[in-house]
Amino acid sequence: MKCFTLDSNCIIDLEERRPDAVNLDELKKIWGAGTIELAVVSVSASENQPSGQAMRDYAEFEAKLERAGLLNARELPPVCIWDFGYWDHMLWSSDETERQVDEIKDILFPGILHEPPKDSSENSKWRNQMCDVLVAWAHGFHKSDHLITRDANFHRKAQQLVDYGIHSIVTPEEATNLARSI
């Protein structure tokens, strides 16, 4: 069964009923029919919220998934970064996985710091960039088929990400069309 990974913005689109929610709703119907699998990366819980802070409790993220109609989506845990994710929702790293994360980071965000910046105003941007990096890594590591994002940075760098198991980066509309054809 083909697996479609939703990036953090897709979850927000569904929850806040943004324009792409129409396509994502159709994708959820196809998922509900058992034709495809939908996945979310648990690091999406670490994204900065409108308050500027990450969620303090993973249960808050589960509530967000429920509001978006995604509570039963497959969870893809990313590599653990200390004090960044949620216990039991990340994987222990190895030298190889850390190398992969660093290389994906260099592709998506050249020049990004490897450690969180001390300045809190810079930390917010770093946190969101690292969430994107870990979404990409988890998607490839767990061998999901299609990464759904409207983030142009992913689409521009799609060819460079192939070596990390990221073979298909699609918009919500493209994902829905693909799912309909299965």
Secondary structure, DSSP 8 states (H G I E B T S, - for coil): --EEEE-HHHHHHHHHT-TTHHHHHHHHHHHHTTSSEEEEEGGGGGS--TTSS--SSHHHHHHHHHHTT-TTSEEE--B--TTTS-TTSSB---HHHHHHHHHHHHHHSTT--SS--SSHHHHHHHHHHHHHHHHHHHHHHTT-SEEE---HHHHHTHHHHGGGT---EE-HHHHHHHHHT-
